[in-house]
C-alpha cells in the first residue's frame, strides 16, 4: 500500500480524528498528498450522511495542529539550529528558511495565511513564525483561516461528488487522482532537478587552493 492508500485507510478507520491526523502529518511529512486526500474527506462525509462542515472542521483542525508542530520546532531551536537541521535534510537548503524568514518579516500574519495555499511553502512558513515567537493564538488563527479556505475548495468538491454517487463519483476520483498525481510527480522531478543542478554548480564554484597555499580570508576594512 502506498502513502495515499495508507492515509485513506486511516481516515476510513478513525473517521474525523483520523482525517485530522493525516492532514496534520502532511505538514510534517509533505510527501503525503493533502490535495488528493481532502476530497476523500468530503466524499466520506457525504457517504455517511454528515454535514459538509464536519470534514471541513476536522481537516482544518489537522492543518492547525500540523502547523503548530513545525512552529514548535522553529521556536525551540531558533534560527541557527533550524538552519543547521535543514542543511542535514537531503535536497533541502538553508536558503529555504532564509526565504521564509524574509517573507514572514515583510508580511507577518498575512504571510502565514496566504502560504497555506502553496504546497511546501505552507510547511516552511511555520518555521519563521516560531523563530520570531509569533503569539501562538495569532499563528493558529492565521493558519486556520488560510487552511480553512484552501481545504474548503477540495472538501466541498469531494462532498458534491459524494452526494452524486455512482459513475460521477467514480469518474471524479479516477480523473482527479491521475491529474494531481501527474502534477505532483512533475513538481517533484522539477524540484529535485533544480536542487541537484544548484548543488553541482555550487561545488564547481567553490574556490580551490594550491598545495601549501592558504585560502583567502575575508576582506578587511582597509581593502
Buried (B, 14 or more C-beta within 10 A) or exposed (E): EEBBEEBBEBBEEEBBBBBBBBBBBBBBEBEBBBBBBBBBBBBBBBEEEBEBEBBBBBBBBBBBBBBBBBBEBBBEBEBEEBBEBBEEEEEBBBEBBBBBBEBBEEBBBEBBBBBBEEBEBBBBBBBBBBBBEBEBEEBBBBBBBBBBEBBBEBBBBBBBBBBEEEEEBEEBBEEBBEEBEEEBEEEEEEEEEEBEEEEEEEEEEEEEEEEEEEEEEEEEEEE
